[in-house]
Amino acid sequence: MSAVSASKARSSKGRARRGSASRARGVEDAPRREVNQVQRARMLSAAARVVAELGYGGMSVARVAASAGVSRRTFYEVFEDRDDCFLALFDDALARAGGIVHEAVVEADAISGPLEWRERVRAGLTALLRFVDEEPALGSLLVVEALGGGPRVLEGRAHAIDALIEIVHEGPRAAASAGKRRQDEGPPRLTAEGVVGAVLSVVHARLLDSHATGRAPASLVGLLNPLMGMIVLPYLGPTAARRELRRPVPKLADASHASSRTRPDPSGDPLRGIEMRLTYRTLRVLCAIAAEPGASNRRVASAAEVQDQGQISKLLTRLERFGLIHNSGEGQLKGEPNAWALTVRGMEVEQALRP
């Protein structure tokens, strides 16, 4: 074999070894990535609680970490700083609200056929007001707290408002198609800016009043008809605006809307309600027990790659205390090995965390 051929062969083997090692690291790192994702969800859920109670000004790394049950080091492994965490929380809340509004409009289209501009706006506004009614903390975060959230949050808020303005600005085309006026004579885009600003101002005032009084805000869905009248007035005229005021208002009992029933837990935290810290080792132990129900301490330790038997014993005891695993063996009482299995709650958590 020539020197060049030998060199190529060695290079090829080297690449194969590196590829193999890279794939192994990818498999090995999967549980760590899952832990990071769950830790992120827990911290965002905690940040939402802190902001709901103390506002953006009262949000701190220490408070978020304490509420989430993680260390400051874990916080900084996921977020750069407090503002980065708040931006992630804002983005998640905005995406959730936007998804609910989009789903409501699509569903209304499917039920009634292609909707005209006014009905699309009404369907979207109804879903948005319901969202704020059902999730006042997230609604307040988007409408009130975001105003103090720094330049990146303000930029995201501005993009969201701009999208709403574009939707309302379709009004001139709606008026033109209804024969009210020629499309080129419709109100300028500034009118849509004013309409969206007025709606947000009303919602902002209601949420601020709730903060000031400490009472839950009155149902915002009750404002649907007046807000719709305000929106359609410049585009479809006073008769259409009065007609909006007389329309039936969705009842509170209707809050079991499909979008509400199907949306996921806002925290995305599979350990919600369990006051324990999630670690890479915890996940490995749960996966090991799921793969081999009835495994002994030694078998679990081997599968989870925990060398210290004292450490695995403490970890298993802690998971048992939190109701994630149970021991069906005789244990140390009769000198027999333990036999560990996941509880129903443990199965739910393990499946949620599974890479």
MOMO-V126123 format. One record per helix or strand. SS is the DSSP state (H for helix, E for strand). FROM is the first residue (numbers start at 1). TO is the last residue. Records with the same first field share a line. If there is no record, write none. Layout:
BEGIN
SS = FROM-TO, FROM-TO
END
This chain:
BEGIN
H = 3-54, 56-58, 61-68, 72-78, 82-112, 117-134, 136-143, 145-148, 151-168, 171-177, 183-185, 189-213, 220-236, 238-245, 252-255, 258-262, 280-291, 297-304, 309-321, 331-333, 344-353
E = 295-295, 325-327, 340-342
END
